[in-house]
């Protein structure tokens, strides 16, 4: 409890009724959750195995585990469950798969798997509807996130695209079940359906989870909120931590209104506000409070800090996007030199990934090291997707998507024509592709050479899959790689020897990773290891970055949860921030929250930048300053390069937004 402020202490000690901790940016919310876990164990004598904490990313879950471990001291924390929502859902499905009608060794479809299935379904039902596949999958995902079944989706009023999606939703789920597979959204929706249909199963899980803590509650969707309600039950042993001002994921189903629903579903809900910020100077927080006050609030809060007043927030205007990047990089380099800071103290934040390219160019030209968050995931490399597909088939031969990927990789002289005939035969016989390869009737469908190769491939897979159930996962993987001569395949398909070497290193890293996972849990089967890696692939874009001395470039969405001493928030123009789609769709409130998140990333100083002209679709267009600049406290801004309004202030001068517009028009 040492070091907790009064409200943090109240939040930790409150266990009598459901609790909402309304935690502003930088207010120490994670510390409250970790301290409360230890309080429940030590002071409330709760079995650690009965405590579950959930959040949204693997990184956040890892950090929470590490904090609990460091703070525990001599407290026994063995058995505390700290994970993402989807990992918890997977654990439930793994134990209850038979009730849900699944077989052992089910697969998890990632986005590409699901998209391929939707493409195939639209092709079969409506011809070449490939361009509609992604929007249709988005509809299905949104319905699952909201807890809407195919039956309910089909009765809802839909436009033409929505009607097509509703029609395919049922087929999509049917095929998933046939493949003995679930998709990412099912990891939440299926446990909810399970608990609603099997009260005795729900009672068992409520007994396992006697106290539930939820981080980043404002990011929950409909299904996640329903899962929380079901697991908590009438007991109401629940603490949720959230901030409606940082709800920036409506596009993926997050519902900040879930904060309001809490008070309706739990009438005895206690609300404790964490308003003291331990990150930013007072001027930065004043600007953030001033901006977000333009949004409606269920619960009012106001951040404050005792870290000092701080400098004014700077506004840097530029002629063009090139001039903007030039000025930002020049200013950053000069600041680093004069203040003797390090590159990793700086972040350049933007609304869209496309804005990064011009900053990259100028950073490279000035020899400034940088890193762009959201680069290619380890699991996105072709060679890793190939090996993961092989592993998925070994543990679940019914996984047709994975089988289609590997059936001719490396080449086995099984061309598209043969695969198409195999698929047609499997459909006619109502079999999976794998099972169809063992049917004698297949010999009448494909030529004898193709039949022999299919049969050889299927027998090899079958024998290896059987051994995988009892033998070392690592040995099976290494033998599989040797059998298919995958290293030779990399040599044949890489553009040069160095590229082949890089790809081989990636495969070796995957083998080592699986070996480490198996060493951590000797009892884990290959199927369990594959599911764990698949979930990691879905939840993370990349492995946790090492702390290197380089400038961070990232979107405002990616910056959530991070902090930097010096922040540049670039592209402060109408159409960029707020994004033009939000202007057209009247979703300005979320864009304002996104800007609020960007402002509150800054610890010591914050600089905004904007251009008077910008290239768009090959044409140069005039830009208008973002409305959010007008919503900031004007006395806390100064405009770089303008004469000082106060002669004692040599750094810059104040200007109104109207004056800035005139300056931009004249640039």
C-alpha positions as CSV (number, residue, x, y, z in Angstrom):
1,X,0.0,0.0,0.0
2,X,3.0,2.3,0.3
3,X,3.0,5.2,-2.1
4,X,-0.7,4.9,-3.0
5,X,-2.7,8.2,-2.9
6,X,-6.0,8.3,-0.9
7,X,-8.2,7.5,-3.9
8,X,-6.0,4.7,-5.1
9,X,-6.0,3.3,-1.5
10,X,-9.9,3.5,-1.4
11,X,-10.0,1.6,-4.7
12,X,-7.8,-1.2,-3.5
13,X,-9.7,-1.7,-0.2
14,X,-13.2,-1.5,-1.7
15,X,-14.4,-5.1,-2.0
16,X,-18.0,-5.0,-0.7
17,X,-19.8,-4.0,-3.9
18,X,-18.9,-3.7,-7.6
19,X,-16.4,-1.0,-8.3
20,X,-15.7,1.3,-11.2
21,X,-12.3,3.0,-11.0
22,X,-12.5,6.0,-13.4
23,X,-8.8,6.4,-14.1
24,X,-7.5,9.3,-16.1
25,X,-4.4,9.1,-18.2
26,X,-1.3,8.6,-16.2
27,X,-3.1,8.2,-12.9
28,X,-1.6,4.9,-11.9
29,X,-4.4,2.5,-12.8
30,X,-2.2,-0.5,-13.3
31,X,-0.7,0.0,-9.9
32,X,-4.2,-0.1,-8.4
33,X,-5.0,-3.4,-10.1
34,X,-1.8,-5.1,-9.0
35,X,-2.1,-3.8,-5.5
36,X,-5.7,-5.0,-5.3
37,X,-4.7,-8.5,-6.4
38,X,-2.3,-8.7,-3.5
39,X,-4.8,-7.1,-1.1
40,X,-7.4,-9.7,-1.9
41,X,-4.9,-12.5,-1.2
42,X,-3.3,-11.2,1.9
43,X,-6.0,-9.1,3.6
44,X,-9.1,-10.9,2.4
45,X,-7.6,-14.4,2.5
46,X,-8.8,-15.1,-1.0
47,X,-7.3,-18.2,-2.8
48,X,-5.1,-16.7,-5.6
49,X,-6.5,-19.4,-7.9
50,X,-9.9,-17.7,-7.6
51,X,-8.7,-14.3,-8.8
52,X,-8.7,-13.4,-12.5
53,X,-7.5,-10.1,-14.1
54,X,-8.1,-9.4,-17.8
55,X,-6.9,-6.8,-20.2
56,X,-6.6,-6.4,-24.0
57,X,-3.1,-7.0,-25.1
58,X,-0.4,-9.6,-24.3
59,X,2.0,-6.8,-23.5
60,X,-0.4,-5.3,-20.9
61,X,-1.0,-8.8,-19.4
62,X,2.8,-9.5,-19.2
63,X,3.5,-6.2,-17.6
64,X,0.7,-6.8,-15.0
65,X,2.1,-10.2,-14.2
66,X,5.6,-8.8,-13.8
67,X,4.3,-6.0,-11.5
68,X,2.4,-8.5,-9.3
69,X,5.5,-10.7,-9.1
70,X,7.7,-7.8,-8.1
71,X,5.3,-6.4,-5.5
72,X,4.3,-9.8,-4.0
73,X,7.3,-10.3,-1.7
74,X,6.5,-13.3,0.5
75,X,2.8,-13.4,-0.6
76,X,1.9,-16.6,-2.4
77,X,0.4,-15.5,-5.8
78,X,0.6,-19.0,-7.5
79,X,-2.5,-19.6,-9.5
80,X,-3.6,-16.0,-10.1
81,X,-4.9,-15.8,-13.7
82,X,-3.8,-12.7,-15.5
83,X,-4.5,-12.7,-19.3
84,X,-6.2,-11.1,-22.2
85,X,-10.0,-11.5,-22.7
86,X,-9.3,-13.8,-25.6
87,X,-6.9,-16.0,-23.7
88,X,-9.5,-16.4,-21.0
89,X,-12.1,-17.3,-23.6
90,X,-9.7,-19.8,-25.2
91,X,-9.1,-21.4,-21.8
92,X,-12.9,-21.8,-21.3
93,X,-13.4,-23.3,-24.8
94,X,-10.5,-25.7,-24.3
95,X,-12.1,-27.1,-21.2
96,X,-15.7,-27.0,-22.5
97,X,-15.2,-27.8,-26.2
98,X,-17.4,-30.9,-26.1
99,X,-20.4,-29.0,-24.8
100,X,-19.9,-26.6,-27.7
101,X,-19.8,-29.5,-30.2
102,X,-16.1,-29.3,-31.1
103,X,-13.6,-32.1,-31.2
104,X,-10.2,-32.2,-29.5
105,X,-7.5,-30.3,-31.4
106,X,-9.7,-27.5,-32.8
107,X,-8.0,-24.7,-34.7
108,X,-8.1,-20.9,-34.4
109,X,-8.7,-19.0,-37.7
110,X,-6.8,-15.8,-38.0
111,X,-8.0,-12.9,-40.2
112,X,-6.5,-14.3,-43.4
113,X,-8.0,-17.7,-42.8
114,X,-11.4,-16.2,-42.2
115,X,-11.1,-13.9,-45.2
116,X,-10.2,-16.9,-47.5
117,X,-13.2,-18.8,-46.3
118,X,-15.5,-15.8,-47.0
119,X,-14.0,-15.4,-50.4
120,X,-14.7,-19.0,-51.2
121,X,-18.3,-18.8,-49.9
122,X,-19.1,-15.7,-51.9
123,X,-17.6,-17.3,-55.0
124,X,-19.7,-20.4,-54.6
125,X,-22.9,-18.5,-53.8
126,X,-22.6,-15.4,-56.0
127,X,-19.8,-15.8,-58.4
128,X,-16.7,-13.6,-58.2
129,X,-17.5,-11.4,-55.1
130,X,-14.0,-11.2,-53.9
131,X,-14.1,-7.4,-53.4
132,X,-17.0,-7.8,-51.0
133,X,-15.2,-10.4,-48.8
134,X,-13.5,-7.9,-46.4
135,X,-16.7,-5.8,-45.8
136,X,-18.7,-9.0,-45.3
137,X,-16.2,-10.4,-42.8
138,X,-16.3,-7.0,-41.1
139,X,-20.1,-7.3,-40.7
140,X,-19.8,-10.8,-39.3
141,X,-17.1,-9.7,-36.9
142,X,-19.2,-6.8,-35.7
143,X,-22.2,-9.1,-35.2
144,X,-20.1,-11.5,-33.1
145,X,-18.6,-8.7,-31.1
146,X,-22.2,-7.5,-30.3
147,X,-23.3,-11.0,-29.5
148,X,-25.7,-11.2,-32.5
149,X,-26.2,-14.7,-33.8
150,X,-26.8,-15.6,-37.6
151,X,-30.5,-15.9,-36.9
152,X,-30.8,-12.4,-35.4
153,X,-28.6,-11.0,-38.1
154,X,-30.9,-12.3,-40.8
155,X,-33.9,-10.6,-39.3
156,X,-32.2,-7.2,-38.8
157,X,-32.9,-4.5,-41.4
158,X,-29.8,-4.5,-43.7
159,X,-28.7,-2.8,-46.9
160,X,-27.7,-5.0,-49.8
161,X,-24.2,-5.6,-48.4
162,X,-25.5,-6.3,-45.0
163,X,-28.2,-8.7,-46.4
164,X,-25.5,-10.6,-48.2
165,X,-23.3,-10.7,-45.1
166,X,-26.3,-12.0,-43.0
167,X,-26.9,-14.7,-45.6
168,X,-23.2,-15.8,-45.5
169,X,-22.9,-15.5,-41.7
170,X,-24.7,-18.8,-41.1
171,X,-22.7,-20.6,-43.9
172,X,-19.5,-19.1,-42.5
173,X,-20.2,-20.5,-39.0
174,X,-21.2,-23.8,-40.4
175,X,-18.0,-24.2,-42.3
176,X,-15.9,-23.2,-39.3
177,X,-17.6,-25.9,-37.3
178,X,-17.1,-28.4,-40.1
179,X,-13.4,-27.5,-40.1
180,X,-13.3,-28.0,-36.3
181,X,-12.2,-24.3,-36.0
182,X,-13.2,-21.1,-34.3
183,X,-12.3,-17.6,-35.3
184,X,-10.9,-14.8,-33.1
185,X,-14.3,-13.3,-32.3
186,X,-15.6,-16.8,-31.3
187,X,-13.2,-16.8,-28.4
188,X,-15.6,-14.4,-26.6
189,X,-18.9,-15.1,-28.2
190,X,-18.8,-18.9,-27.7
191,X,-18.2,-18.8,-23.9
192,X,-21.1,-16.3,-23.6
193,X,-23.4,-18.7,-25.6
194,X,-22.1,-21.6,-23.5
195,X,-22.9,-20.0,-20.2
196,X,-26.3,-18.9,-21.3
197,X,-27.2,-22.5,-22.4
198,X,-25.5,-24.4,-19.6
199,X,-26.2,-22.7,-16.2
200,X,-24.3,-25.5,-14.4
201,X,-21.3,-24.8,-16.5
202,X,-21.5,-21.1,-15.7
203,X,-21.8,-21.9,-12.0
204,X,-18.6,-23.9,-12.2
205,X,-16.7,-21.0,-13.7
206,X,-18.2,-18.5,-11.3
207,X,-16.8,-20.7,-8.5
208,X,-13.4,-20.7,-10.3
209,X,-13.4,-16.9,-10.7
210,X,-14.5,-15.5,-7.3
211,X,-13.1,-12.0,-8.1
212,X,-12.7,-10.4,-11.5
213,X,-10.7,-7.4,-12.4
214,X,-10.9,-5.7,-15.8
215,X,-8.4,-3.2,-17.2
216,X,-9.2,-0.7,-20.0
217,X,-12.9,-1.3,-19.5
218,X,-13.9,1.4,-22.0
219,X,-12.5,-0.8,-24.8
220,X,-15.0,-3.7,-24.1
221,X,-17.5,-4.7,-26.8
222,X,-20.9,-6.1,-26.3
223,X,-19.8,-9.8,-26.0
224,X,-17.0,-8.9,-23.6
225,X,-19.4,-6.9,-21.4
226,X,-21.8,-9.9,-21.4
227,X,-19.0,-12.3,-20.5
228,X,-18.1,-10.0,-17.5
229,X,-21.7,-9.9,-16.3
230,X,-22.1,-13.6,-16.6
231,X,-18.9,-14.5,-14.7
232,X,-19.6,-11.9,-12.0
233,X,-23.2,-13.0,-11.5
234,X,-25.2,-11.8,-8.5
235,X,-22.1,-11.8,-6.3
236,X,-20.8,-8.7,-8.0
237,X,-17.2,-9.3,-7.0
238,X,-15.9,-7.0,-9.7
239,X,-13.5,-4.2,-10.2
240,X,-13.2,-2.5,-13.6
241,X,-10.8,0.3,-14.4
242,X,-11.5,2.5,-17.4
243,X,-11.6,6.0,-18.9
244,X,-14.3,7.0,-21.3
245,X,-12.0,9.8,-22.6
246,X,-9.6,7.2,-23.9
247,X,-12.1,5.1,-25.8
248,X,-10.7,5.2,-29.3
249,X,-11.6,1.8,-30.7
250,X,-15.2,2.1,-31.8
251,X,-14.1,0.9,-35.2
252,X,-13.4,-2.5,-33.8
253,X,-16.5,-2.8,-31.6
254,X,-15.5,-1.0,-28.4
255,X,-18.5,0.6,-26.6
256,X,-17.6,3.3,-24.1
257,X,-21.3,3.3,-23.1
258,X,-20.5,0.1,-21.3
259,X,-19.3,2.3,-18.4
260,X,-22.8,3.7,-18.2
261,X,-24.4,0.2,-18.4
262,X,-22.4,-0.8,-15.3
263,X,-24.4,1.6,-13.1
264,X,-27.6,0.2,-14.5
265,X,-26.7,-3.5,-14.3
266,X,-25.0,-3.1,-10.9
267,X,-27.2,-0.6,-8.8
268,X,-24.8,-0.7,-5.9
269,X,-21.8,0.2,-8.1
270,X,-19.2,2.3,-6.3
271,X,-17.3,4.9,-8.4
272,X,-13.9,6.1,-7.4
273,X,-12.0,8.7,-9.6
274,X,-8.3,8.8,-10.1
275,X,-7.6,12.3,-11.2
276,X,-4.0,12.9,-10.1
277,X,-1.7,12.5,-13.1
278,X,1.9,11.3,-12.5
279,X,3.1,11.8,-16.1
280,X,2.5,15.3,-17.5
281,X,3.1,18.9,-16.6
282,X,0.1,21.0,-15.6
283,X,-0.1,23.0,-18.9
284,X,-0.4,19.8,-20.9
285,X,-3.1,18.5,-18.6
286,X,-4.9,21.8,-18.7
287,X,-5.0,21.6,-22.5
288,X,-6.2,18.0,-22.4
289,X,-9.0,18.8,-19.9
290,X,-10.0,21.9,-22.0
291,X,-10.3,19.8,-25.2
292,X,-12.1,16.8,-23.8
293,X,-14.7,19.0,-22.0
294,X,-16.3,19.4,-25.5
295,X,-17.4,15.7,-25.3
296,X,-20.4,14.6,-23.3
297,X,-19.6,12.6,-20.1
298,X,-21.4,10.1,-18.0
299,X,-18.8,10.7,-15.2
300,X,-17.0,14.0,-15.0
301,X,-13.3,14.1,-14.0
302,X,-10.5,16.6,-14.3
303,X,-6.8,15.6,-14.4
304,X,-4.3,17.5,-12.2
305,X,-0.6,17.3,-11.5
306,X,1.9,18.6,-9.0
307,X,4.8,18.1,-11.4
308,X,5.0,21.8,-12.3
309,X,3.4,24.3,-14.7
310,X,5.6,23.5,-17.7
311,X,6.1,25.4,-21.0
312,X,3.4,26.5,-23.4
313,X,2.3,24.0,-26.0
314,X,3.9,25.0,-29.3
315,X,2.2,25.2,-32.7
316,X,4.5,24.9,-35.7
317,X,3.1,25.9,-39.1
318,X,4.6,24.8,-42.4
319,X,4.1,25.4,-46.1
320,X,3.7,21.8,-47.1
321,X,4.1,18.2,-45.8
322,X,7.7,18.3,-46.8
323,X,8.3,21.6,-45.0
324,X,6.4,20.2,-42.0
325,X,8.7,17.1,-41.8
326,X,11.8,19.2,-42.3
327,X,10.9,21.6,-39.5
328,X,9.9,18.9,-37.1
329,X,13.1,16.8,-37.6
330,X,15.2,20.0,-37.5
331,X,13.5,21.1,-34.3
332,X,13.8,17.6,-32.7
333,X,17.5,17.4,-33.6
334,X,18.2,20.9,-32.2
335,X,16.3,20.2,-29.0
336,X,18.2,17.0,-28.5
337,X,21.6,18.7,-29.0
338,X,20.8,21.7,-26.7
339,X,19.1,19.7,-23.9
340,X,21.5,16.6,-24.1
341,X,18.6,14.2,-24.3
342,X,18.4,10.8,-26.0
343,X,16.5,10.0,-29.2
344,X,14.2,7.6,-27.4
345,X,12.8,10.6,-25.4
346,X,11.0,11.7,-28.6
347,X,7.9,10.6,-30.4
348,X,6.2,11.8,-33.6
349,X,2.5,10.9,-33.5
350,X,0.1,11.0,-36.5
351,X,-3.4,10.0,-37.4
352,X,-2.6,7.7,-40.3
353,X,0.3,5.4,-41.2
354,X,0.7,7.1,-44.6
355,X,2.0,10.3,-42.8
356,X,5.1,8.5,-41.7
357,X,6.8,8.2,-45.0
358,X,7.9,11.8,-45.4
359,X,9.2,11.9,-41.8
360,X,11.2,8.7,-42.4
361,X,12.9,10.4,-45.3
362,X,14.0,13.4,-43.4
363,X,15.0,11.4,-40.4
364,X,17.2,9.2,-42.6
365,X,18.8,12.2,-44.3
366,X,19.7,13.7,-40.9
367,X,21.0,10.3,-39.6
368,X,18.4,10.3,-36.9
369,X,17.7,6.7,-35.8
370,X,14.0,5.9,-35.6
371,X,11.5,3.0,-35.3
372,X,8.0,2.8,-36.8
373,X,5.6,0.9,-34.5
374,X,3.3,-1.5,-36.3
375,X,5.9,-3.1,-38.6
376,X,5.6,-6.5,-40.1
377,X,4.7,-9.2,-37.5
378,X,6.9,-12.2,-37.2
379,X,3.9,-14.3,-38.0
380,X,3.3,-12.4,-41.3
381,X,6.5,-13.7,-43.0
382,X,5.7,-16.2,-45.7
383,X,7.9,-18.9,-44.3
384,X,6.4,-18.6,-40.8
385,X,2.8,-18.8,-42.2
386,X,3.9,-21.9,-44.2
387,X,5.2,-23.7,-41.1
388,X,2.3,-22.7,-38.9
389,X,-0.1,-24.0,-41.6
390,X,1.7,-27.4,-41.5
391,X,1.5,-27.5,-37.7
392,X,-2.2,-26.6,-37.8
393,X,-2.9,-29.5,-40.1
394,X,-0.8,-31.9,-38.0
395,X,-3.0,-31.1,-34.9
396,X,-6.3,-30.7,-36.9
397,X,-6.4,-32.3,-40.3
398,X,-9.8,-30.8,-40.8
399,X,-8.3,-27.3,-41.1
400,X,-9.0,-26.9,-44.8
401,X,-7.5,-23.4,-45.1
402,X,-4.2,-24.5,-43.7
403,X,-4.2,-27.6,-45.9
404,X,-4.8,-25.6,-49.0
405,X,-1.8,-23.5,-48.2
406,X,0.6,-26.4,-47.8
407,X,-0.7,-28.9,-50.3
408,X,1.7,-27.7,-53.0
409,X,4.3,-25.9,-50.8
410,X,7.0,-27.0,-51.4
411,X,5.8,-28.1,-54.9
412,X,4.5,-31.6,-55.2
413,X,3.1,-31.2,-58.8
414,X,-0.3,-30.7,-57.4
415,X,-1.6,-27.8,-59.4
416,X,-4.7,-25.7,-59.1
417,X,-6.6,-28.0,-61.4
418,X,-6.0,-31.0,-59.2
419,X,-6.8,-29.1,-56.0
420,X,-10.0,-27.9,-57.6
421,X,-11.1,-31.4,-58.5
422,X,-10.2,-32.6,-55.0
423,X,-12.3,-29.8,-53.5
424,X,-15.3,-30.6,-55.7
425,X,-15.0,-34.3,-54.8
426,X,-14.8,-33.5,-51.1
427,X,-17.9,-31.3,-51.4
428,X,-19.9,-34.0,-53.3
429,X,-19.0,-36.6,-50.7
430,X,-19.5,-34.2,-47.8
431,X,-15.9,-34.8,-46.6
432,X,-13.1,-32.6,-45.6
433,X,-10.2,-32.2,-48.1
434,X,-8.0,-34.4,-45.9
435,X,-10.5,-37.2,-45.6
436,X,-11.3,-37.0,-49.3
437,X,-7.6,-37.8,-50.1
438,X,-8.2,-41.3,-48.6
439,X,-11.3,-42.1,-50.6
440,X,-10.9,-44.7,-53.4
441,X,-13.4,-42.8,-55.6
442,X,-11.0,-39.9,-55.9
443,X,-9.0,-42.0,-58.4
444,X,-11.9,-41.6,-60.8
445,X,-11.8,-37.8,-60.4
446,X,-8.0,-37.0,-60.8
447,X,-5.4,-38.6,-63.0
448,X,-3.4,-41.5,-61.6
449,X,-0.2,-39.5,-61.1
450,X,-2.1,-36.8,-59.1
451,X,-4.0,-39.5,-57.1
452,X,-0.7,-41.2,-56.1
453,X,0.8,-37.9,-55.0
454,X,-2.3,-36.9,-53.0
455,X,-2.4,-40.3,-51.3
456,X,1.4,-40.2,-50.5
457,X,1.0,-36.7,-49.0
458,X,-2.1,-37.7,-47.0
459,X,-0.5,-40.8,-45.6
460,X,2.6,-38.9,-44.6
461,X,0.6,-36.3,-42.8
462,X,-1.6,-38.9,-41.1
463,X,1.4,-40.8,-39.7
464,X,3.1,-37.7,-38.5
465,X,0.0,-36.3,-36.9
466,X,-0.5,-39.6,-35.1
467,X,3.0,-39.5,-33.7
468,X,2.6,-35.8,-32.8
469,X,0.1,-36.8,-30.1
470,X,2.7,-38.6,-28.1
471,X,6.2,-37.6,-29.2
472,X,8.2,-34.4,-28.6
473,X,6.7,-31.5,-30.5
474,X,10.1,-30.2,-31.3
475,X,11.3,-33.5,-32.7
476,X,8.2,-33.8,-34.8
477,X,8.7,-30.2,-36.2
478,X,12.3,-30.8,-37.1
479,X,11.5,-34.1,-38.8
480,X,8.7,-32.4,-40.7
481,X,11.0,-29.7,-42.0
482,X,13.5,-32.3,-43.1
483,X,10.8,-34.4,-44.8
484,X,9.6,-31.5,-46.9
485,X,13.2,-30.2,-47.5
486,X,12.0,-26.7,-46.6
487,X,15.4,-25.1,-46.5
488,X,15.9,-26.2,-50.2
489,X,12.6,-24.6,-50.9
490,X,13.7,-21.3,-49.4
491,X,16.8,-21.4,-51.6
492,X,14.7,-21.9,-54.6
493,X,12.1,-19.2,-53.9
494,X,14.3,-16.4,-52.3
495,X,15.5,-13.6,-54.5
496,X,19.1,-13.9,-53.4
497,X,21.2,-16.0,-50.9
498,X,21.0,-13.3,-48.1
499,X,17.2,-13.3,-48.4
500,X,17.2,-17.1,-48.1
501,X,19.5,-16.8,-45.0
502,X,17.1,-14.4,-43.4
503,X,14.2,-16.7,-44.0
504,X,16.1,-19.7,-42.6
505,X,16.8,-17.7,-39.5
506,X,13.1,-16.9,-39.1
507,X,12.3,-20.6,-39.3
508,X,15.0,-21.4,-36.8
509,X,13.6,-18.8,-34.5
510,X,10.2,-20.4,-34.7
511,X,11.7,-23.9,-33.8
512,X,13.5,-22.4,-30.9
513,X,10.4,-20.6,-29.7
514,X,8.4,-23.8,-29.7
515,X,11.2,-25.5,-27.9
516,X,11.2,-22.8,-25.2
517,X,7.4,-23.1,-24.8
518,X,7.7,-26.9,-24.5
519,X,10.4,-26.6,-21.9
520,X,8.2,-24.3,-19.8
521,X,5.4,-26.9,-19.9
522,X,6.6,-30.4,-20.7
523,X,3.1,-31.8,-20.6
524,X,1.9,-29.4,-23.3
525,X,0.9,-31.2,-26.6
526,X,1.8,-29.9,-30.0
527,X,-1.9,-28.9,-30.4
528,X,-1.7,-26.7,-27.3
529,X,1.5,-25.1,-28.4
530,X,0.1,-24.3,-31.8
531,X,-3.0,-22.8,-30.3
532,X,-0.9,-20.6,-28.1
533,X,1.2,-19.4,-31.0
534,X,-1.8,-18.7,-33.1
535,X,-3.4,-16.6,-30.4
536,X,-0.1,-14.7,-29.9
537,X,-0.1,-14.1,-33.7
538,X,-3.6,-12.6,-33.6
539,X,-3.2,-10.5,-30.4
540,X,0.2,-9.0,-31.2
541,X,1.5,-7.3,-34.3
542,X,5.1,-7.9,-33.2
543,X,7.2,-9.1,-30.3
544,X,7.9,-6.6,-27.6
545,X,10.4,-4.1,-28.9
546,X,13.8,-3.7,-27.2
547,X,14.4,-0.3,-25.6
548,X,16.7,1.2,-28.2
549,X,17.9,4.8,-28.6
550,X,15.7,5.9,-31.5
551,X,12.8,8.2,-32.2
552,X,9.4,6.6,-32.1
553,X,7.0,7.1,-35.0
554,X,3.5,5.8,-34.5
555,X,-0.2,6.4,-35.0
556,X,-2.2,7.9,-32.2
557,X,-4.0,4.5,-31.8
558,X,-0.6,2.8,-31.3
559,X,0.6,5.4,-28.8
560,X,-2.2,4.6,-26.3
561,X,-0.6,3.4,-23.0
562,X,2.8,4.9,-23.8
563,X,4.5,8.1,-22.7
564,X,7.4,10.2,-23.9
565,X,9.1,13.3,-22.5
566,X,8.8,15.2,-25.8
567,X,6.0,14.7,-28.3
568,X,5.3,16.1,-31.7
569,X,1.6,15.7,-32.8
570,X,1.7,16.3,-36.5
571,X,-0.9,16.9,-39.2
572,X,-3.2,19.0,-37.1
573,X,-5.6,19.8,-40.0
574,X,-9.2,19.3,-40.8
575,X,-9.4,16.1,-42.8
576,X,-6.4,14.5,-41.1
577,X,-7.3,15.1,-37.4
578,X,-10.2,15.0,-37.3
579,X,-10.1,12.5,-40.1
580,X,-12.4,13.4,-43.0
581,X,-14.4,10.1,-42.6
582,X,-15.3,11.1,-39.0
583,X,-16.4,14.5,-40.3
584,X,-18.7,12.9,-42.9
585,X,-20.0,10.2,-40.5
586,X,-20.3,12.7,-37.6
587,X,-18.0,10.7,-35.2
588,X,-16.0,13.7,-34.1
589,X,-16.2,12.7,-30.4
590,X,-13.9,9.7,-31.0
591,X,-11.4,11.9,-32.9
592,X,-11.4,14.3,-30.0
593,X,-10.7,11.4,-27.7
594,X,-7.9,10.3,-30.0
595,X,-6.4,13.8,-29.8
596,X,-6.7,13.8,-26.1
597,X,-4.8,10.5,-26.0
598,X,-2.0,12.1,-28.1
599,X,-1.8,15.2,-25.8
600,X,-1.6,13.1,-22.7
601,X,1.3,11.0,-24.0
602,X,3.6,14.0,-23.5
603,X,5.4,14.4,-20.2
604,X,7.5,17.6,-20.5
605,X,6.7,19.3,-23.8
606,X,4.2,19.0,-26.7
607,X,4.5,20.5,-30.2
608,X,1.7,20.5,-32.7
609,X,2.5,20.9,-36.4
610,X,0.3,21.6,-39.5
611,X,0.7,22.4,-43.2
612,X,-1.0,25.0,-45.3
613,X,-0.9,22.8,-48.4
614,X,-0.7,19.0,-48.8
615,X,-0.7,16.6,-51.6
616,X,-3.8,14.4,-51.9
617,X,-4.4,11.9,-54.6
618,X,-1.7,13.6,-56.7
619,X,-3.1,17.1,-56.3
620,X,-2.0,19.9,-54.0
621,X,-4.9,21.1,-51.9
622,X,-5.3,23.9,-49.3
623,X,-5.5,22.8,-45.7
624,X,-7.5,24.2,-42.8
625,X,-6.2,24.1,-39.2
626,X,-7.9,21.4,-37.1
627,X,-10.9,22.5,-35.0
628,X,-9.2,20.9,-32.1
629,X,-6.6,23.7,-32.0
630,X,-9.4,26.1,-31.5
631,X,-10.7,24.1,-28.6
632,X,-7.4,24.3,-26.7
633,X,-6.8,27.1,-24.2
634,X,-5.3,29.8,-26.4
635,X,-3.3,31.3,-23.5
636,X,-1.3,28.0,-23.2
637,X,-0.3,28.0,-26.9
638,X,2.5,29.8,-28.7
639,X,3.2,29.9,-32.4
640,X,6.7,29.1,-33.4
641,X,8.4,31.8,-35.6
642,X,5.9,34.6,-34.8
643,X,6.9,37.8,-33.0
644,X,6.2,37.7,-29.2
645,X,3.1,39.4,-28.0
646,X,4.9,39.7,-24.6
647,X,8.3,41.5,-25.1
648,X,9.7,39.5,-22.1
649,X,9.0,36.2,-23.9
650,X,11.6,35.9,-26.6
651,X,10.7,32.4,-27.6
652,X,7.4,33.0,-29.4
653,X,4.2,34.9,-29.5
654,X,0.6,34.1,-28.9
655,X,-2.0,34.0,-31.7
656,X,-5.6,33.2,-32.0
657,X,-6.8,30.5,-34.3
658,X,-8.3,33.1,-36.6
659,X,-4.9,34.7,-36.9
660,X,-3.3,31.3,-37.6
661,X,-5.8,30.7,-40.5
662,X,-4.9,34.0,-42.0
663,X,-1.2,33.2,-41.7
664,X,-1.7,29.8,-43.4
665,X,-3.7,31.3,-46.2
666,X,-0.8,33.8,-46.8
667,X,2.0,31.2,-46.6
